[in-house]
Amino acid sequence: MIVFPLMRDRDQFACAERVVYHGLGARGNIDDVSVSGIIQMIKSVGADDGYRKRVQAMRDRVVQEEQSDAISKVLDSCFKLAYSVAMS
């Protein structure tokens, strides 16, 4: 992942720092980057298996959290249904 935060009054810079901190990608400065600089960043990130592994691990964690949330919602619905049946 390569990020170029643009607006200081938003959370873009903080998000870009998190990308770098977690080893998910590189941050560039749009004000002074060249085409060759962007190409070099793409090559650097693309050639580093560490980035790919960390992004995959983050993806897996997000999917797990989403599945966990979905399971929680289903269980909550079942409990509400069982309670309403029991109270009738």
N, C-alpha and C positions, 0 to 999 in steps of 0.2 A: 504494500500500500504506500502510495506517495501522496502526501497532503500539502496543500498550499493554503494556509489560512489567509483570509482576505480582510476581514472586518474586526477591528480591535474591540468594538463595542458589543460584540457577540461572544459566544463561547468557542469560536473557531480556534483561537490560539491555545486555549486550555485543552481542547480535544486533540489538537495536533501534538501537544506535549504528551498527552496520554498514549497516543499511538507510538511515539518514540520511546517513552518510558517502558511500555509493555513489550517493546521489541516487535511491534506489528508492522513497522514501516519506517519511512524516512520523511522528514519535514523539509520543505524548500521555502525559499523566500521569493515570492512572485515578483518583487520589485527589482531583483538583480539576477534572475535566472535566465540562462540562454537556452536555445534549443538543444545545443550539445550538452548543456548541464542537465536538462531534463532527460535526455537520452541516456546519459551516464547514470543518473539516479535509477531509471527503469532497469538498466542492465545490472546495476549493483544489487538492487532489491530482488530482481528476478533470479540472480545467480546464487543468492544466499538461501540455502535450505532452511536455515534457522527461522527466517521470516515466515516461510511457507508453513513450517511445523507449528509455530506460535499462532499464526492466523487460523490454522486448522483446529488447534486446541481451543482457541477462543470460540470458533464456530460451534464446535461440539458442546462447549459449555452453554452457549446461548440456546442451542437446540434442546439440551437437557433441561434447562430452566423453563423453556416454553412448554415442553412436554410435562414437566412437573406441575406447572401452572394449570395446564389443561386437565390433568388428572385431578388436581385439587378442585377445580370447578365442577367436574363430573361428580366427584364424591360429595361435594357440598350440595349439589342438586339432589342426589340420592338421599342424603340425610334429611333435607327439607321435605322431600316427598314422603319419606318414611314417617317423619314427624307429623305431617299433615294427615296421613292415613291413620296413624295411631291416635290422633286427637279427634278424629271424626266419630 
